[in-house]
Amino acid sequence: MIQRRFVRETVLQAVYAYLQSGESVSHIISTLLKENLKEDAEALRFGECLFVLTLEQTDDWDAIIEQHIKNWEIGRLALIDKIILYIALSELTNFPDIPTKVTINEAIDIAKKYSTAKSGRFVNGILDASLIHLQKEQKISKTGRGLIG
């Protein structure tokens, strides 16, 4: 069974490849996601869904991120940090079975691994503020023990 962390990292690579290459969504899915996740059908479904939802909502995520970055322009953010935020925001709003704390902690750890030394704290701050914003707008739907937090 493939760990969700690996799926999230693969989705990060897929979104980055899509944004940088100009290739089609279907090409990125078949070459990156299916190739890396083919051993686990559930992981592949999660990865494909997270990838597509992330790309579909980037304008929404930009608007939310812009509200929470101070004295900075969204265009100046490191691309990796921005993609990590996009993925986490997609996961927070579209996957009711994944606890918010899990999503945020995963994003922080991935930022520490793939970006700068300060990225973990930056991602944490933006996601904490965004979570409060999204909860007020009732865009977070988490139910069950341990899913709200």
N, C-alpha and C positions, 0 to 999 in steps of 0.2 A: 504494500500500500504506500503510495506516494504521500509525503507530508504536505500539508497545505502551505507551509513556508516555501517549499520548493515550487509549488504552483504559483504563489504570489511573485516569487522572483522570476519565474518564467514569463508571467504576464507583464512584469516590469520590462523585461527584455523585449517582449513582443510589442508593447506600446512604443517603446523607444525605437525599435526597428521600423514600425509603421510610420511614425512621425518623421524619421530621418530618411527613409528610403523612397517613400512615395509609392511603394508596392500596395496592392489591394489587400483588404482585410482577409479575404479568402486565402491569398498567397501566404500571408503571415500565419494564419491559423494552420495551414497545411505544412508549412516548413518549420515553424518554431513550436507551436503548441502541440500539434499532433505528434511531431517527431519526439519531443521531450516527455510527453505525458501519455504516450500510446499504451503503456503497460497497465494503466489504471483508468478505466472508463469513467468512474466518478470524478477523479481528479481532472480528467480532460473536460468533462461537462462543466465543472466549476471554473476551470481556467478559461474556457471559451466564453462562458457567460460573463465572467468578470471582465475579460478583455473587451467584448462587444459593448457591454454597458458602460465601461469606462470611456470608450471612444465616443459613444452616443451622447454623453453628458459633459464633455469637457467645457463647453460654454457655461453651463450651470456651475461647474466646479470653479472655473475662473472667477465668476461673480462672487462666490462664497469666499474664496481665498482672498480676493482683493479687499473684502470687508475686514479682514483680520491681519493683513500685513501693514505695518506702520512705517511710514516714511520710505516706502519702497514701491516699485512698479512690478506688476506681475511678469512683464516681459524680461525683467532682469533676474528673475529667480533661476536657480540652476535647474536645467531640464529634468535631471533625475529627481530632484526634490519635488518638482511640480508633478511628475508622473506618479511618484509615491503618494502624494496627496490625492491625486485623481483616483487612484486605485482604492485608497482607504475610504474616500468619500463615497465611491460607488458601493463598496462593501457595506459601509454603515447604513446606507439607505436602501439597498436592494437585497440584502441577505438577512432576513429576520432571525435566522437560527444561529448567527454568529454574534457572540457578545461584543458590545462596543469596546470593552477593555482589551479584548483579544485583538480586534482590528487595529486599535491604536498602538498597542505594544508591538505587534508585528510590523507596522509601518515604521515605528521608531527603530527597531532592530535592523530592518532592511536599509533604512537611511544611514545608519551607522556603518553598515557593511559596504554599501555602494556609493556613498557620497562623502561629504566632508566631515570633519570632526564635530562641527557645530550643527550638522543637519539633524541629528536625533532630537536635540532640544528644540530646534526650529519646527520640525514636523510635529512634535508633541504639542507645542504651543498653538499652532494653527489648528490642529485637529481638536484639541480641547475646546477652543473657542468656537470652531465650526460645529461641534457636537451640540453645544448649548444652543447655538443659533438654529440648527436643524430640529432640535427637540421642541423649541418654542414654536417653530413652524409646523410641528407635527409631521415631520418627514422621516422620523425614525420610528420604525415599528418593530419593537422587540418585545417578545412575550416569553414567559417562563422563567424559572429560577436561574439566576446568574446571567441573564441576558440584558438586564438593564443596569447601567452603571456609569 
